[in-house]
Amino acid sequence: MLPTRVSLLERMKDWQNQASWQEFFDTYWKLIYGVARRANLNDAEAQDAVQEVLVHVARQMPGFKYDPAIGSFKGWLLTKTRWCVIEQLRRRGRVATSPEGDSTTGAEAVEQMADPSAPPMDEVWEKEWQQNLLEAALIRLKRRFDPLKLQMFDFYVRKEFSAEEVAARFGVPVEQVYLAKHRVTEALKAEVERLERDVT
């Protein structure tokens, strides 16, 4: 689940609040790891990048004051992730500058990684971020939505079964498949919008 990030960050100022730190890790490690992997880091490097992001966050928490007027939480976390990816590339010997060096040089280094056809990191981050929000929205819906409608939606939309196949599998008229898709889609849109207000 993605709760309001501001409240989570406030709770994380307490080093002893292990539940909040675990919540932060559970919420964001896949996002950071996925972006690192798409930046051409191998599995071990990507895991190291995740740990380094967590260390950076931990160091800043005691005096951290989140101000959305200065920048979004999403942008702040991307910056931390970007520098940790650069650091992994530097250790590999492919980037000469350190995270303390010129930010433009560091950003260019990330964009000039092994695969020249790879999309820019900002684009990768946005895609992974939206996927993360969608997964979180689905988790929230599971608590209050009819499980049958969610299963039909999953088969029809995510697994790309035909409406007729879904109807036959669940023993319902095909119209119920279309209705489930419509209701779940609308609920998902509303939940994603709510999450975006909370976390960006």
Secondary structure, 3 states (H helix, E strand, C coil): CCCCHHHHHHHCCCCCCHHHHHHHHHHHHHHHHHHHHHCCCCHHHHHHHHHHHHHHHHHHCCCCCCCCCCCCHHHHHHHHHHHHHHHHHHHHCCCCCCCCCCHHHHHHHHHCCCCCCCCCHHHHHHHHHHHHHHHHHHHHHHHHCCHHHHHHHHHHHHCCCCHHHHHHHHCCCHHHHHHHHHHHHHHHHHHHHHHHHHHC
